[in-house]
Amino acid sequence: MVSTPYLYSSPPSAPLAPSAAYAQPYELPTQNQQTGENSWIVVVAASDQSGTVYVDQSVDGQNAYRTDALATAAETTDTGFYAQSAMLKVQLFGPFVRVRYVNGGTPQGLFFITRRYTTT
C-alpha cells in the first residue's frame, strides 16, 4: 500500500469566510500513486462550520472532467474537533487530481483538510 500524508489547513488567523473556497493546485501523483484499478485518494475534512469537500480529476491539469463531492457537518460537540470529520474516498481515473473545500454561509473558526493516496 502506498500512503503519503499531506496536511492542508487554513492558518488560524485566516479561516475561510462565508462561501469562500480552499483549492489545492492540480497535481500529478508519483508513479507509485498513478491511476489504476486500485488507486484511490482519501480526503478527511473537518470544520466548525458546514461546507463541502471536493475531489476534482483532470486530464490536462486545468479543467475538471470528474468531480466527487461530500457535504460536511459543522463540528458542534465537545468530544474533540475531529470527532465529526467527513471522509471522501475516490477512485482515481485521471492523471491529475486536486482537493477543494467550499465553506458554508458562516465564517469558520477552525478548519482541517488532509489527503493521502492509497492502493486499497
C-alpha positions in Angstrom: 0.0 0.0 0.0 1.2 3.5 -0.9 0.3 6.2 1.6 1.6 9.7 1.6 0.1 12.1 4.1 -0.2 15.8 3.4 -1.8 18.4 5.6 -3.6 21.4 4.2 -5.3 23.8 6.5 -6.1 27.5 6.6 -4.0 29.4 9.1 -5.7 30.1 12.4 -5.5 33.9 11.6 -7.2 33.4 8.2 -10.1 30.9 8.4 -12.4 30.7 5.4 -15.0 33.4 5.0 -18.7 32.6 4.2 -18.9 30.7 0.9 -15.1 31.0 0.4 -13.1 28.2 -1.1 -9.8 26.4 -0.4 -8.3 24.8 -3.5 -5.1 22.8 -3.8 -3.4 23.1 -7.2 -3.8 20.1 -9.5 -1.0 17.6 -9.0 0.3 14.6 -10.9 0.7 11.7 -8.4 4.0 9.9 -8.5 4.4 6.7 -10.5 3.5 4.6 -7.4 0.3 6.5 -7.0 -0.8 6.8 -10.6 -4.2 5.7 -11.7 -5.2 2.0 -11.9 -8.0 -0.1 -10.8 -6.8 0.1 -7.2 -5.6 3.7 -7.0 -7.6 5.9 -4.6 -7.4 9.3 -2.9 -8.8 9.6 0.6 -9.7 13.1 1.9 -10.6 13.9 5.5 -12.1 17.3 6.3 -13.4 18.9 9.5 -14.6 22.4 10.3 -16.6 24.2 13.0 -19.0 25.2 10.1 -20.6 23.1 7.4 -19.2 23.0 3.9 -18.4 20.7 1.0 -15.3 18.8 0.2 -14.5 18.0 -3.5 -12.0 15.8 -5.4 -11.5 17.0 -9.0 -9.9 14.9 -11.6 -8.4 16.3 -14.8 -6.7 15.1 -18.0 -4.9 18.4 -18.6 -4.3 19.7 -15.1 -6.5 22.7 -15.6 -10.1 21.6 -16.3 -12.0 19.1 -14.1 -13.8 16.3 -16.1 -14.9 14.4 -13.0 -15.8 15.8 -9.6 -16.8 13.9 -6.5 -18.3 15.8 -3.5 -19.3 15.3 0.1 -21.1 17.8 2.3 -19.6 18.1 5.8 -21.4 18.9 9.0 -20.3 21.5 11.5 -18.3 20.2 14.4 -20.6 21.0 17.3 -19.7 18.6 20.1 -17.1 18.9 22.8 -15.8 15.3 22.1 -12.9 16.6 20.1 -12.5 18.7 17.0 -12.1 15.8 14.6 -14.9 13.6 16.0 -17.3 14.6 13.2 -14.9 14.8 10.3 -16.0 13.7 6.9 -14.1 11.2 4.8 -14.3 11.0 1.0 -12.6 8.1 -0.8 -12.5 8.4 -4.6 -11.1 6.0 -7.2 -8.6 7.8 -9.5 -9.2 7.7 -13.2 -7.4 10.9 -14.5 -3.7 11.7 -14.3 -4.2 15.0 -12.4 -6.1 15.4 -9.1 -6.8 18.2 -6.7 -8.8 18.7 -3.4 -11.1 21.6 -2.8 -13.3 22.8 0.1 -16.1 25.3 -0.1 -17.2 26.8 3.2 -20.9 27.3 4.0 -22.6 30.6 4.8 -20.9 31.2 8.2 -17.3 32.2 8.8 -15.0 29.4 10.1 -13.2 29.4 13.3 -11.4 26.1 12.7 -10.6 24.2 9.5 -8.6 21.0 8.7 -8.3 19.1 5.5 -5.8 16.3 4.6 -5.5 13.8 1.9 -3.5 10.7 1.1 -3.1 8.2 -1.8 -3.7 4.5 -1.3 -4.0 1.4 -3.3 -6.7 -0.2 -1.2 
